[in-house]
Amino acid sequence: MKRKRLHKRFFWEQQLTATISETDQVRLGVRVQILEAILLVRLLDLTGAPQDQEESKAVGEALGNLAVLKQKRGIA
């Protein structure tokens, strides 16, 4: 039986996982900056159409998670 996914993987999710898992403080700062830029550009690309709602919500959650990570790890 084929297993059903909860949602499709977005192209930026692997980058989010790598960023959250980063242990080197310098690399983490760079990863966060890059991922924030990717996510903000992606938000601009999404049209607000019904098919984009799931990803729009996921991007917002990812940006929120990055903000918490930055605060906890002291990243400017």
Secondary structure, DSSP 8 states (H G I E B T S, - for coil): -----SS---TTHHHHHHHHH---HHHHHHHHHHHHHHHHHHHHH----GGGHHHHHHHHHHHHHHHHHHHHHT--
